[in-house]
Amino acid sequence: MFDIKEQLKKLPQKPGVYLMKDEKDEIIYVGKAISLKNRVRQYFQSSKNQPPKVLAMISNICEFEYIITDSEVEALILESNLIKKHRPKYNILLRDDKQYPYIKVTLGEKYPRILKTRRIIKDGAKYFGPYIHVGAVNQTIEMLKKIYPIRSCNKNIEKNKDRPCLNFHIHKCIGPCTGNVDDKIYMKMIDEIVLFLSGKYEALAKKIEEKMKEEALNMNFEKAAEYRDQISAIHSIMEKQKIVLSSEVDQDLIALAKGVEDVCVMIFFVRGGKLIGREHYIIDAKQDSREEIMSAFIKQFYAEVAFVPKEILIDEKIEDEELISTWLSTKKDGKVIIKHPQKGEKKALLDLVYKNAVEVLEQFREKLIRDKKKSEGAMNELGESLRLKNPPYRIESFDISNIQGVHSVASMVVFENGKPKYSDYRRFKIKTIEGPNDYGSMQEVIYRRFKRGIKEKEEMKEKGIIDDLGKFSKFPDLLLIDGGQGHVNAVLEVLYALGISIPTAGMVKDDHHRTKDLFYENKLLSIYEKKDVFQFVGKIQEETHRFAINYHKSLRGKTMTQSILEEIPGIGEKRKKALLKHFESIKKIKDASIQELCEVEGMNQRAAKGIYEYFKKSKKT
């Protein structure tokens, strides 16, 4: 039995991270402290000045753990990682994490390339971004390659001279692999590309305009038209990137708007004094202060992004500003300043960011009201169609995914009050059924789901718990099964055996894979004419199918990856993990040179050569 009072006495006067747990041993809060002893004890002292959210959390704490760190900065990093991993109930959570794309110029190579990437590493390359939309990255790279015939291949040109590929023959690459390219000419093109990506568009546009005029004078109108289109593309990008600061500085500007129910955090990305894009995040943090929300956002956002700018401007001062600045400076390998401007040009810009946040929050609120009315109408109509006593507040939907019975999996998707409840989604590997047997697979999953729920209910009843429900003990008002009469009857057999009565309907699809009918109580009910119900059930069906397919793909991908690498002599579990961590995909491992393979942790020349020759041989066969 965990004795909180006794464990509080043992807390060290050292920096670290603490993890609060509930009676189900789930982590419900993660925090950092410069002194674990002082910080953790505060929760269990007088409750007079504690906000409602903290009081609710304290009432659910059954035990705690802590991890000692060498410094408060280390504690901050560990805190961010643990929040990301465990998604605790009482932490402020940044739910829509994004990995932004960047443009990479591989200056570490003799003949540099331009690539799209989502990771920034210290490899001598130059990175530009982040770009908000991947389409902008692809468009920019495509345009630059049309203007500059630089290489796209990943050959090790310095070691191996090779016959030029098709790009050389169609004049899309000047062919450094031939050994006949002037290094200065090639690097001049790279310098101009870097100049363009740094925001110096005017110089490039002027140069292309001169080429266009020259081709027009030589009566080469087709080529002149190509240059004209390139100039148009450059001007299009120039128009999108407005000058917002007089100084050519990289900055992120962050402001938040707090509503009654939700919070909108808006961030503007400024690179080289130009606004290149903006992004917003809606956070459920109505019980938290502006300072707490801003601090949590900065820590979680910058733990994920690859690029950290020199300056971060915020419209709410935070307590751990100096600590976060130290952490970000270490991550950037350069000084990062966090500012809370009170006047001048920067304050005016933050006011603009705040106005945008208010506008987005208002749009979000209006959309929520519209969606709520629509989903409530759909649930009411669905309940009436199935003659249920009440509209189905909680709906659980199941689907089976396999390819000829291989890697059979099932998905359980949950909708509450018309919205997906992602925290209650569940995935199942089929364990007892072999071959393509959807009915048997569905029966196994339904049995496991509700048997587990019954067990949880019994356990909570023994403990005297009434309000707090477990992972499976909350039963649905309606079950939707991807399938028709056979699937529904198979499910009803299991529910009857378990002594459970839950309305169950089958989602019967048309030729366009849309749920047109519901099979319920041995009848086929058409929902096609009921627009709101048709769209609502269709949304559930698509989400269930998506969740099952994604799980199936991930299992299939892991199996294929493991089997391919395990076939190569000298590649054990450690090297396999190191290779996947370094290259991120089998394709990149296949395309890697022996030298690049040797850079992987734990790899030697012999093992690298074995991998290289294995994939080289497989390409020929």
N, C-alpha and C positions, 0 to 999 in steps of 0.2 A: 504493500500500500504506500503510495507516495504522500509523504508528510510535507506539505508546503512550508509550514513554519520552520521545520528542521532544515529543509533545503535552502531556505532564505538565509539562514545563519552561515551556510557553507559557501555562499557566493563570494567570488574573489573581487578584490578592488583593482580589476584590470579591464582593459578594453575588450570588447567582443560582441557577439550576436546572441540574442536569446530567442527561443522558440516556445510559444505558448501552445499547449495542447488541450483538447477537450477529452471527455470520457471515452470517446471512440479512438483515442490516440491519434487524432488528426490535428495537424498544425493549423491553428486558427489565426495566429499573428506572428510576424517576424519583426524584430526591432534591433537596433544597434545601440551601443552605449560606450562612453569613454570609461565608465565605471559600472560594471555589471551589478555590483552589490547595491550601489545607490539607486540605479535606474529601475531594476526589477522590484526592489522593495517598495518603491513609490506606488506601484499598482495595488498593493495589499495594505496600505495605510489608510488614512481617512478618505472617505469617498465624497466628502462635501463639495470639493471643487472639480470633481471628475465629470467630463462631458458624458451625455447619455450613451454614446457609442462605446466609450471605454468601460462604462459600468456594465453594459450588456456583454462585452467581451470578458470582463473579470468574472462575471457570474457563470461563465462557461469554462473557465480554466480549471482543469483537474491536476495538471502537472506542467512543469516546464523543463527545458534543456537549455544549455548554453555552450557556446564555442569561444574559447579565448583566442584573441589575435594579438599580433605584435604592436599594432597601432590602430588608431581610430579610422584611418584611411582604409586599412585592410578590412576592418569591420564593415565599413560602408560598402565595399565591393562585394563582400560575402553576403551582406544583407540583400543587395540587389539580385544576386544570383539565386538566393534561396526563395525570394519572393517570386521570381520568374518561374522557378521549378515547382513550388508548392501552391501558388496562387491562393494564399490564405484569405479566409472569409473577411477578416477585419482590417486588412491592409488596403490602402488605396491602390487600385489595379489599373494599369494601362493595358486595356484589353486588345486593341487593334494594333499590335506591334507590326512594324513595317521594316523591311530591309531595302533601303533605297538603292537604285542602280547608279553607278559611276562610270565615267569614261577613263580608261587607263591608257597612258602612253608608256610603253615599255622601254624607258630610257636606259635601263640596265643592260639591254641587248645592243649588239653592234649595229644592227639594222632594226630600229624600233618599229613596233606595230601599234595600232589603236584597237582596244578591246572594250567590251562591256563587262563589268564585274560588280559584285555586291560585297566584296571584301577588300579592305585596304590592308596591305602588309608592307613591311619595310624591305623592299626588294630593289630600291633604286628607281622605281617607276614614278611617274607623276600622275596624280589622280585629280579628276575634275567632277564636281557635283556637290551634293547629291541632286539627281534629277527626280522629279516627282512622278513622272510617267515614263515607263520603259520605252514607249513609242518615240519619245523625244530623243532618247539615247540612240535608238536604232536609226532614226532619221538623220541625226547629226553624223553618225559614223558612216552611213551610206553616202551622204553628201560629200564628206571629206575624202572618201576613197574614190569618188568620181573625179574629184579635183586633183588629188595627189595619188599617183600610181605606186603606192607603197605596198609592201608585202602583207599578206594575210595569213600565210602558212606558219606553222610552228617548228619548222625545220631548224636544226642546229647548223646554221650557215657557216659559222666560223670554223667548224671541224670538217664538214662535208660539203663539197661542191656537187651539185646535182643538175640533172637536165631540168630546164624550166617547165613549169606547169602551164595549164591552159591560160591562166591570167596574164602570163607574159605574152603569149601569142595574140591575145585580144586587147593588148595594150592597157590592161588594168594593173599591171605591176612591171616595174622596170627590170626586174629579175636580178636581185643581188645574189641569188644562188648560183648564177653563172660565173661570178667573179669578175665581171666586166663593168661594174658600177662604181662611179666616183663617189667615195664616202662623203665628200663635202656637198655634192649635189643632193644626195639622199638626206643628209642632216639638215640641209637648208629647207627641204620640204617639211621635215619634222618640226623645225623651229617655227615655221609658219602655222603649222597645225596647233602647236602649243600656244602661239600668239592668239589664234582664233578662239581656242577653248578658254583662254584667259579673259575673253571678253573684248578683244581688240578686233572687232568685226570690220571696222571701216577700212583698215589696211588691206585685208584680204579682198573685200568687195572691190576696192579700187584696182587691185592687181588683176582681178578677173575681168573687170570692165575694160582694162587696157588690152587684154587678150581677145575679148569679144570684138573690139573695134578693129584689131589687127586682122582677125579672121574675116570680118565683114569687108575690109578693104581688099582682101585677097579673094573675094567672091566665094568664100567658103561659108555659105549661109547656114548650113546644117550645124557646123561646129559652133558658129556664132550663137545659134539658138540654144545650144547646150549651155554655153557660158551665161546666156541671158537667164536661163532657168536656175542656174546656180546662184546668180546674184539675187534672184527673187527669193530663193530659199534662205539665203543669209539675211536679207532684209526682214523676212518673216520672223526669224529668230531674234533679230535686233529689236523688233517691235514688242515681242513678248517680254524681253528683259529690260525693264524700265530702270533708269538711274534713280536711286532713292537716297544715296549718301554722297556727299562731296568727296570723301576720302575713299580710296580703293581698298576697302577692308572686307574681310570675311566675317560675317556676323549671323547669329540667329536671334530673332526678336520674338519673345514669348509673352503672351498676355492671356489672362483667363477671365471668363464671364461666368458668374455663379447664379444659377436659377434656383427655383424652389425644389426641383427634383434632380436636376442634372447640372453638370459643369462642362463648359466647352473650353478647352485649351487650344489656342491658336498659335502657330509658329510660322514666321516668315523666314525664308532662307535668302540671305543676301551674300553674294559672292562678287568680290571685286567692286563693291559699291553698287551692284545691280541686283534687283530682286529677280531671282530665277524661279521662284515658286513658293507656295504656301501649303500647309497641311493643318488639319484640325483633328482633335480627339474629343469624343464625348465620354465623360467619366461619371460613374455613379458614386459621388462623394458628397452628398448633400449635408451630411453631419460633420464634415471636416472643415477646418478653417482654410482660408485662402493660402496662408503660409504653408500649411501641411500639404495641400494639394500641389502647390508649385514645387516644393521640395521633392515630393514623391515623383512628380512628373519628370523633373530634370534627371533624377537618379535612374529611373527606369528607361527613359528615352535614350540617354547618352550611354547607357550600358549596352544598348543594341546597335546604335549607328556606327558606321565605319569611320566617318569623318567628324572631327570636332573643330569648330571655328575658333579663331583667336578671341573673339568677344561673344558673350551671351548677355543680351539685354532682357531684363525681366521687369514686369510691372508690379511685382509683389516681393518685398524684401524677405529673405529667408534666414533662419537662424544659423544653419550650417553652411553658409555661403563660402567661407574660407576653406573648410574641409572639402567641399565638393570641387572647388577651384583647384585644390592641390591634387585631388584624384584625377580630374580631367587633364590637368597639365602633364601628369605622368602618362596618361593614355595617349595624349597627342604628341608627347615628347617635345613640348614647347609650352610656353606660358599661355594659360587660358584665364581670361578675366571675366568675372560675372559682375554686371553692373545693374544698379537700380536707379536710373537717371530721374531727376526731379524737374529738370527744365531743359530748354534748348531743342535742337534738331532731333536728338535721340528720343527725348520724351514725347515729342510730337509724333514720331513714327510709332512708338509704343501705343499711343492713343489711337492711331489708325488700326493697329493690330487688334486692340481691344474692341473697337467698333465692329470689326469683322467677326470677332468672336461672339459678340452680342447678336449680330445678324444671323449667324449660323445656328446659335442656340435657339433663337426664335423660330427659325425654319424647322429645326429638329423637333421642337415642341409641337408645332402645328402638324407636322407629319405624324407624330405619335398619336395626336388626337384623331386624325383622319384614319390611321391604321387601326386604332382601338375600336372606333365606331364600326369599321368595316369587318374586323375580326369578330367582334361581339355579335354583329348581325349574322355573320356566317355560322358561328357556333349555335346561335339560337335556331337558325333555319335547319342546321344539321341535326340538332336535338329533336326538332319537330318532325323531320323526315324519318328519323329512326324511332319516333315515339318514345323518347327518353323522358323521364320525370323532370330532369333539369338539363340545361345546356352543358355539354361535356367540358368542364374546366381543364381537366388534365387528360391529354390524349397520348397514348404510347403507340408507336408504329414500328413494325418489324419487317425486315427483308433479308433474304438469303442471297449470297453471292458465291459463285464457284465457276470453274471452267472444267466441264466434264467430271465434276466431283472432286477436283484437286483444290487444295487450300480452301475448303468450304468455311465461310464465315457468316456471321449474322450481325445486323445492326439494330440497335434499339434507339429510336429518336423520340424525344419528349417535347410536346407543346403544352404550355400552361397559359391559360387566358389568351390564347390565340398566337402566342409567341414561342419561338424555340427556347427551350431551357437547356443550354449546352452543358451545364454542369451535371445534368442527369443522363446525358447520352451514355450508352454502354455498347461495348463490342464483345463478341463471343467467337471463339474458335470452336468449330464443331468437333467434338471429341469421340462420340459413340457411333456416328453414322459414316459408312464408307460408300463412295460412289455418289453419283448425281441423284440424291433422294431429297427433294425439297420438303416433302411432307414430314419425313422423319427428322430432318434437320430442324425444321420449325418446331416440332414437338419437343425436341431436346432443349432448345433455347427457351421456350415458354416455361417448360418444367423447371429449368435452372433458375430463371428469373423469379418466378413466383414461389418456388420452394425456399429460395434465399430470403424472399420478403417475409414469408410466414415465420421462418426461423428468427429473423430480426425482430419481428413483432413480439414473439414469445420472450426473447431476451430482454427487450425493453420493458415488457410487462412485469417480468421478474424483478427488474431494477426500479420499478415504480415510475418509469419515464412515460409521460403522456404526450407532451407537445413536440419534443425533439424527435424527428424521424430519421431513420437511417438511409443508407444508399438505395435499398430495395423495398423498404417497408411501406412506402407511399404507393398505393395502388391507383390505377387510372380509372376514369369514368367511362372511357371508351378505348377499345383495342382496335387498331387498324392493321390489317395484314396485307402485304403485297401479294395478291393472288385472288383466286376465286373460291368456288364452293369447296373443292378439295382441301385447300389450305385452311379455310375457316373451320371445317369439320374436324380437321386434325388438331387444331388449337382447342376447340371446344371439348374434345375428348380429354385433353390434359387438364383443363380447368375443372371439368367435372370430377376427375380423379382426385384433384387436390381440394375439392369442396369449395371452389371459388365460383362466384357468378359475376361476370363482367361482360357487358354488351360487346360483341365482336363482329366486325364487318370486314369484308374482303374488298380490296381496291382493284377493280377490274379495268384493265387498260384497253384503249382502242388501238387502231393501226398506227397511230402517231405517238404511242407510248404515253398517252394521257389518261388519267383515271376518269372514265366516262360514267361508270356505274359502280354501285356498292352492292355486294352480295351480303344480305342481312336477313336472318330468320327465314332461310331457304327461299328468299325472293331476290330478284335483281331490281334494284332501285336506280333509276336514271337520275343523275345530278347535272347532266349537260346543260339543261335549260335554267338551272339555278346558278346564275353567274357567280355569286359570292361563294357559295358552297363548292362549286366546281373549281374555282381558283384556290380556295383554302385547302381543300383535300389534295389538289394537284401539287401545291407547295409542300405539303407534308410528304407526299409520295416521292417527289423529286429529292427532298432532303434525305429521306431514308435510303433511297437508292444511292445517292452520292456518298453518304457516310459508309455504306457497305462496300461500294466499289473502291473507294480510297483505301479502306483497310485491307481489302483483298490485294490491291496493287502493291501496298507497302510490304505485305508478307511475301508476295511473289517476287518483288524486287530484291528483298533481303536474301531470299533463298537462292535466287539466280546469282547475286553478287558473291555470296559465300561459296557457292559451288564452283564458280569460275576461278576465284583466287585460290581456293583450296586444291585445285588441280595442278597448280604451278609448284614444282619442287622447291623446297627451301622457304616457302611462305607459310608460316604458322599463324596462330591467332594474333600475336602481338604485332607482327609485321602487317597483317591484313588490316587491323584497326588503324595502324599508323598510316598506311597507304590511303585508306578511305578518308581519314581525317585531313591529310595533306591535300589530296586531289579532289575530294568530294564526290567523284563519280568514276565508274569503270571506264567511261569513254576517255576521260582525261588521263587515266592511267595507261590506256591503250596507246594514246597519242604521245606520251612522254618519251623523252630521250633517256639514254642510260645515265647521263650526267644529272638530269632532273630527278630521276628515280633515286640516285645516290644521295640526294639532298634530304630524303625522308629519314626520319629518326629511326635508328636501328637497322638501316639498310647498308649493305656493303656492295662492292663492285660485282661480286659473283651473283648475288641475289638479284641485283638490278639487271644484270645481263640476262639472267634466266627469265625475268618478266618480259623484258624487251623482245627476246627471241621467241617467247611463247606467243605473244600477240602478233608479232611479225609473221609467224608461221600460220596463225589462224586467219590472217587477212588474205593469205594466198590460197588457202583451201576453201 
